[in-house]
Amino acid sequence: MEFINSADITALSNPGVISRQLLNPDNSQSTRVTITEVHLEPGACQPRHLHESSEQIWYATKGKGLLLLADNMEKEFSEGDVVRFADGDIHGLKNDGDAEFVYISVTSPPIHFGYAYGEKK
């Protein structure tokens, strides 16, 4: 068993975005998944990007936003929705609502997301 105390959960941030690293290579020995809780303020954006060797599953827990997909496509993503991105799928997110948007991300195999954020809290 592995227990992760809330004091061992790091938050990474960019303007308008906080990513709580619930289970990652810094606080877990898991070789299978990274789990993050991501908060976006209204108007905040995670630009389009891809993960060459990992898939991601996002579960929206609060609010609504727009998935930013390949070829400048967009799709509404709201509380209760689930989306899966295969290896290499282009994806991003914009909170186009007037309240905080929150989602849980499960990434496999694990990724250490420190490279994508400017600040560690």
Biotite code that builds the C-alpha atoms (Angstrom):
import biotite.structure as struc

atoms = struc.array([
    struc.Atom([0.000, 0.000, 0.000], chain_id="A", res_id=1, res_name="MET", atom_name="CA", element="C"),
    struc.Atom([1.070, 3.539, -0.661], chain_id="A", res_id=2, res_name="GLU", atom_name="CA", element="C"),
    struc.Atom([-0.553, 6.467, 1.198], chain_id="A", res_id=3, res_name="PHE", atom_name="CA", element="C"),
    struc.Atom([-0.039, 10.028, 0.006], chain_id="A", res_id=4, res_name="ILE", atom_name="CA", element="C"),
    struc.Atom([-0.539, 12.634, 2.688], chain_id="A", res_id=5, res_name="ASN", atom_name="CA", element="C"),
    struc.Atom([-2.094, 15.915, 1.562], chain_id="A", res_id=6, res_name="SER", atom_name="CA", element="C"),
    struc.Atom([1.120, 17.661, 2.693], chain_id="A", res_id=7, res_name="ALA", atom_name="CA", element="C"),
    struc.Atom([2.989, 15.721, -0.005], chain_id="A", res_id=8, res_name="ASP", atom_name="CA", element="C"),
    struc.Atom([0.783, 16.976, -2.836], chain_id="A", res_id=9, res_name="ILE", atom_name="CA", element="C"),
    struc.Atom([2.545, 19.661, -4.848], chain_id="A", res_id=10, res_name="THR", atom_name="CA", element="C"),
    struc.Atom([0.676, 22.324, -6.788], chain_id="A", res_id=11, res_name="ALA", atom_name="CA", element="C"),
    struc.Atom([2.152, 23.555, -10.053], chain_id="A", res_id=12, res_name="LEU", atom_name="CA", element="C"),
    struc.Atom([0.857, 26.767, -11.583], chain_id="A", res_id=13, res_name="SER", atom_name="CA", element="C"),
    struc.Atom([0.720, 28.960, -14.632], chain_id="A", res_id=14, res_name="ASN", atom_name="CA", element="C"),
    struc.Atom([-1.362, 32.138, -14.889], chain_id="A", res_id=15, res_name="PRO", atom_name="CA", element="C"),
    struc.Atom([-4.957, 31.163, -14.086], chain_id="A", res_id=16, res_name="GLY", atom_name="CA", element="C"),
    struc.Atom([-4.144, 27.432, -13.802], chain_id="A", res_id=17, res_name="VAL", atom_name="CA", element="C"),
    struc.Atom([-3.282, 25.326, -10.751], chain_id="A", res_id=18, res_name="ILE", atom_name="CA", element="C"),
    struc.Atom([-2.414, 21.648, -11.193], chain_id="A", res_id=19, res_name="SER", atom_name="CA", element="C"),
    struc.Atom([-2.391, 19.623, -7.976], chain_id="A", res_id=20, res_name="ARG", atom_name="CA", element="C"),
    struc.Atom([-0.101, 16.629, -8.494], chain_id="A", res_id=21, res_name="GLN", atom_name="CA", element="C"),
    struc.Atom([-2.122, 14.034, -6.558], chain_id="A", res_id=22, res_name="LEU", atom_name="CA", element="C"),
    struc.Atom([-0.012, 11.074, -7.637], chain_id="A", res_id=23, res_name="LEU", atom_name="CA", element="C"),
    struc.Atom([3.161, 11.595, -9.637], chain_id="A", res_id=24, res_name="ASN", atom_name="CA", element="C"),
    struc.Atom([6.802, 10.468, -9.817], chain_id="A", res_id=25, res_name="PRO", atom_name="CA", element="C"),
    struc.Atom([7.731, 12.832, -6.931], chain_id="A", res_id=26, res_name="ASP", atom_name="CA", element="C"),
    struc.Atom([5.331, 11.385, -4.356], chain_id="A", res_id=27, res_name="ASN", atom_name="CA", element="C"),
    struc.Atom([4.634, 7.861, -5.622], chain_id="A", res_id=28, res_name="SER", atom_name="CA", element="C"),
    struc.Atom([6.419, 4.786, -6.866], chain_id="A", res_id=29, res_name="GLN", atom_name="CA", element="C"),
    struc.Atom([3.688, 4.125, -9.428], chain_id="A", res_id=30, res_name="SER", atom_name="CA", element="C"),
    struc.Atom([5.044, 3.261, -12.848], chain_id="A", res_id=31, res_name="THR", atom_name="CA", element="C"),
    struc.Atom([1.571, 3.195, -14.412], chain_id="A", res_id=32, res_name="ARG", atom_name="CA", element="C"),
    struc.Atom([-0.254, 6.500, -13.828], chain_id="A", res_id=33, res_name="VAL", atom_name="CA", element="C"),
    struc.Atom([-0.041, 10.155, -12.930], chain_id="A", res_id=34, res_name="THR", atom_name="CA", element="C"),
    struc.Atom([-3.193, 11.705, -11.440], chain_id="A", res_id=35, res_name="ILE", atom_name="CA", element="C"),
    struc.Atom([-3.712, 15.463, -11.301], chain_id="A", res_id=36, res_name="THR", atom_name="CA", element="C"),
    struc.Atom([-6.521, 17.798, -10.253], chain_id="A", res_id=37, res_name="GLU", atom_name="CA", element="C"),
    struc.Atom([-6.522, 20.857, -12.502], chain_id="A", res_id=38, res_name="VAL", atom_name="CA", element="C"),
    struc.Atom([-8.231, 24.178, -11.696], chain_id="A", res_id=39, res_name="HIS", atom_name="CA", element="C"),
    struc.Atom([-8.727, 26.882, -14.336], chain_id="A", res_id=40, res_name="LEU", atom_name="CA", element="C"),
    struc.Atom([-9.979, 30.374, -13.527], chain_id="A", res_id=41, res_name="GLU", atom_name="CA", element="C"),
    struc.Atom([-12.477, 31.929, -15.964], chain_id="A", res_id=42, res_name="PRO", atom_name="CA", element="C"),
    struc.Atom([-10.654, 32.830, -19.183], chain_id="A", res_id=43, res_name="GLY", atom_name="CA", element="C"),
    struc.Atom([-7.623, 30.653, -18.378], chain_id="A", res_id=44, res_name="ALA", atom_name="CA", element="C"),
    struc.Atom([-6.236, 28.366, -21.057], chain_id="A", res_id=45, res_name="CYS", atom_name="CA", element="C"),
    struc.Atom([-4.045, 25.315, -21.395], chain_id="A", res_id=46, res_name="GLN", atom_name="CA", element="C"),
    struc.Atom([-2.743, 25.610, -24.976], chain_id="A", res_id=47, res_name="PRO", atom_name="CA", element="C"),
    struc.Atom([-2.964, 22.781, -27.473], chain_id="A", res_id=48, res_name="ARG", atom_name="CA", element="C"),
    struc.Atom([-0.237, 20.184, -26.973], chain_id="A", res_id=49, res_name="HIS", atom_name="CA", element="C"),
    struc.Atom([0.304, 16.435, -27.203], chain_id="A", res_id=50, res_name="LEU", atom_name="CA", element="C"),
    struc.Atom([1.956, 13.612, -25.320], chain_id="A", res_id=51, res_name="HIS", atom_name="CA", element="C"),
    struc.Atom([3.815, 11.335, -27.724], chain_id="A", res_id=52, res_name="GLU", atom_name="CA", element="C"),
    struc.Atom([3.941, 8.279, -25.469], chain_id="A", res_id=53, res_name="SER", atom_name="CA", element="C"),
    struc.Atom([1.094, 8.667, -22.956], chain_id="A", res_id=54, res_name="SER", atom_name="CA", element="C"),
    struc.Atom([-2.677, 8.626, -23.076], chain_id="A", res_id=55, res_name="GLU", atom_name="CA", element="C"),
    struc.Atom([-4.812, 10.860, -20.850], chain_id="A", res_id=56, res_name="GLN", atom_name="CA", element="C"),
    struc.Atom([-8.316, 10.619, -19.490], chain_id="A", res_id=57, res_name="ILE", atom_name="CA", element="C"),
    struc.Atom([-9.988, 13.774, -18.192], chain_id="A", res_id=58, res_name="TRP", atom_name="CA", element="C"),
    struc.Atom([-13.058, 13.830, -15.953], chain_id="A", res_id=59, res_name="TYR", atom_name="CA", element="C"),
    struc.Atom([-14.736, 17.233, -15.556], chain_id="A", res_id=60, res_name="ALA", atom_name="CA", element="C"),
    struc.Atom([-15.867, 17.733, -11.961], chain_id="A", res_id=61, res_name="THR", atom_name="CA", element="C"),
    struc.Atom([-16.898, 21.411, -11.940], chain_id="A", res_id=62, res_name="LYS", atom_name="CA", element="C"),
    struc.Atom([-17.901, 24.029, -14.491], chain_id="A", res_id=63, res_name="GLY", atom_name="CA", element="C"),
    struc.Atom([-17.671, 24.054, -18.257], chain_id="A", res_id=64, res_name="LYS", atom_name="CA", element="C"),
    struc.Atom([-14.986, 24.739, -20.821], chain_id="A", res_id=65, res_name="GLY", atom_name="CA", element="C"),
    struc.Atom([-13.874, 24.149, -24.378], chain_id="A", res_id=66, res_name="LEU", atom_name="CA", element="C"),
    struc.Atom([-11.628, 21.305, -25.458], chain_id="A", res_id=67, res_name="LEU", atom_name="CA", element="C"),
    struc.Atom([-9.033, 22.647, -27.903], chain_id="A", res_id=68, res_name="LEU", atom_name="CA", element="C"),
    struc.Atom([-8.438, 19.918, -30.468], chain_id="A", res_id=69, res_name="LEU", atom_name="CA", element="C"),
    struc.Atom([-6.471, 19.329, -33.690], chain_id="A", res_id=70, res_name="ALA", atom_name="CA", element="C"),
    struc.Atom([-7.217, 21.440, -36.765], chain_id="A", res_id=71, res_name="ASP", atom_name="CA", element="C"),
    struc.Atom([-8.502, 24.295, -34.558], chain_id="A", res_id=72, res_name="ASN", atom_name="CA", element="C"),
    struc.Atom([-11.571, 22.245, -33.640], chain_id="A", res_id=73, res_name="MET", atom_name="CA", element="C"),
    struc.Atom([-13.294, 22.876, -30.303], chain_id="A", res_id=74, res_name="GLU", atom_name="CA", element="C"),
    struc.Atom([-15.782, 20.820, -28.285], chain_id="A", res_id=75, res_name="LYS", atom_name="CA", element="C"),
    struc.Atom([-17.745, 21.727, -25.165], chain_id="A", res_id=76, res_name="GLU", atom_name="CA", element="C"),
    struc.Atom([-16.539, 19.899, -22.036], chain_id="A", res_id=77, res_name="PHE", atom_name="CA", element="C"),
    struc.Atom([-18.770, 20.141, -18.949], chain_id="A", res_id=78, res_name="SER", atom_name="CA", element="C"),
    struc.Atom([-19.115, 18.786, -15.430], chain_id="A", res_id=79, res_name="GLU", atom_name="CA", element="C"),
    struc.Atom([-19.678, 15.017, -15.567], chain_id="A", res_id=80, res_name="GLY", atom_name="CA", element="C"),
    struc.Atom([-18.106, 14.568, -19.025], chain_id="A", res_id=81, res_name="ASP", atom_name="CA", element="C"),
    struc.Atom([-15.157, 12.248, -19.663], chain_id="A", res_id=82, res_name="VAL", atom_name="CA", element="C"),
    struc.Atom([-12.714, 12.476, -22.566], chain_id="A", res_id=83, res_name="VAL", atom_name="CA", element="C"),
    struc.Atom([-9.809, 10.191, -23.531], chain_id="A", res_id=84, res_name="ARG", atom_name="CA", element="C"),
    struc.Atom([-6.829, 11.328, -25.587], chain_id="A", res_id=85, res_name="PHE", atom_name="CA", element="C"),
    struc.Atom([-4.708, 8.624, -27.202], chain_id="A", res_id=86, res_name="ALA", atom_name="CA", element="C"),
    struc.Atom([-0.933, 8.963, -27.551], chain_id="A", res_id=87, res_name="ASP", atom_name="CA", element="C"),
    struc.Atom([-0.229, 11.860, -29.910], chain_id="A", res_id=88, res_name="GLY", atom_name="CA", element="C"),
    struc.Atom([-3.740, 13.388, -29.820], chain_id="A", res_id=89, res_name="ASP", atom_name="CA", element="C"),
    struc.Atom([-3.621, 17.185, -29.821], chain_id="A", res_id=90, res_name="ILE", atom_name="CA", element="C"),
    struc.Atom([-5.562, 18.611, -26.895], chain_id="A", res_id=91, res_name="HIS", atom_name="CA", element="C"),
    struc.Atom([-5.910, 21.652, -24.669], chain_id="A", res_id=92, res_name="GLY", atom_name="CA", element="C"),
    struc.Atom([-8.581, 23.430, -22.668], chain_id="A", res_id=93, res_name="LEU", atom_name="CA", element="C"),
    struc.Atom([-10.029, 26.906, -22.293], chain_id="A", res_id=94, res_name="LYS", atom_name="CA", element="C"),
    struc.Atom([-12.338, 27.906, -19.459], chain_id="A", res_id=95, res_name="ASN", atom_name="CA", element="C"),
    struc.Atom([-14.881, 29.958, -21.380], chain_id="A", res_id=96, res_name="ASP", atom_name="CA", element="C"),
    struc.Atom([-17.320, 29.996, -18.455], chain_id="A", res_id=97, res_name="GLY", atom_name="CA", element="C"),
    struc.Atom([-17.759, 32.560, -15.707], chain_id="A", res_id=98, res_name="ASP", atom_name="CA", element="C"),
    struc.Atom([-16.760, 30.217, -12.849], chain_id="A", res_id=99, res_name="ALA", atom_name="CA", element="C"),
    struc.Atom([-13.829, 27.983, -11.969], chain_id="A", res_id=100, res_name="GLU", atom_name="CA", element="C"),
    struc.Atom([-13.440, 24.826, -14.081], chain_id="A", res_id=101, res_name="PHE", atom_name="CA", element="C"),
    struc.Atom([-11.981, 21.692, -12.449], chain_id="A", res_id=102, res_name="VAL", atom_name="CA", element="C"),
    struc.Atom([-11.057, 18.334, -13.936], chain_id="A", res_id=103, res_name="TYR", atom_name="CA", element="C"),
    struc.Atom([-9.175, 15.211, -12.887], chain_id="A", res_id=104, res_name="ILE", atom_name="CA", element="C"),
    struc.Atom([-6.537, 13.899, -15.295], chain_id="A", res_id=105, res_name="SER", atom_name="CA", element="C"),
    struc.Atom([-5.191, 10.347, -15.360], chain_id="A", res_id=106, res_name="VAL", atom_name="CA", element="C"),
    struc.Atom([-2.074, 9.884, -17.508], chain_id="A", res_id=107, res_name="THR", atom_name="CA", element="C"),
    struc.Atom([-0.528, 6.554, -18.430], chain_id="A", res_id=108, res_name="SER", atom_name="CA", element="C"),
    struc.Atom([2.345, 5.911, -18.453], chain_id="A", res_id=109, res_name="PRO", atom_name="CA", element="C"),
    struc.Atom([3.203, 8.626, -15.910], chain_id="A", res_id=110, res_name="PRO", atom_name="CA", element="C"),
    struc.Atom([4.457, 12.036, -16.909], chain_id="A", res_id=111, res_name="ILE", atom_name="CA", element="C"),
    struc.Atom([6.234, 14.458, -14.613], chain_id="A", res_id=112, res_name="HIS", atom_name="CA", element="C"),
    struc.Atom([4.415, 17.696, -15.513], chain_id="A", res_id=113, res_name="PHE", atom_name="CA", element="C"),
    struc.Atom([6.887, 20.125, -13.910], chain_id="A", res_id=114, res_name="GLY", atom_name="CA", element="C"),
    struc.Atom([8.213, 21.033, -17.367], chain_id="A", res_id=115, res_name="TYR", atom_name="CA", element="C"),
    struc.Atom([4.848, 22.562, -18.346], chain_id="A", res_id=116, res_name="ALA", atom_name="CA", element="C"),
    struc.Atom([4.425, 24.887, -15.372], chain_id="A", res_id=117, res_name="TYR", atom_name="CA", element="C"),
    struc.Atom([6.311, 27.987, -14.336], chain_id="A", res_id=118, res_name="GLY", atom_name="CA", element="C"),
    struc.Atom([5.768, 27.861, -10.590], chain_id="A", res_id=119, res_name="GLU", atom_name="CA", element="C"),
    struc.Atom([5.751, 25.185, -7.899], chain_id="A", res_id=120, res_name="LYS", atom_name="CA", element="C"),
    struc.Atom([3.765, 25.787, -4.676], chain_id="A", res_id=121, res_name="LYS", atom_name="CA", element="C"),
])
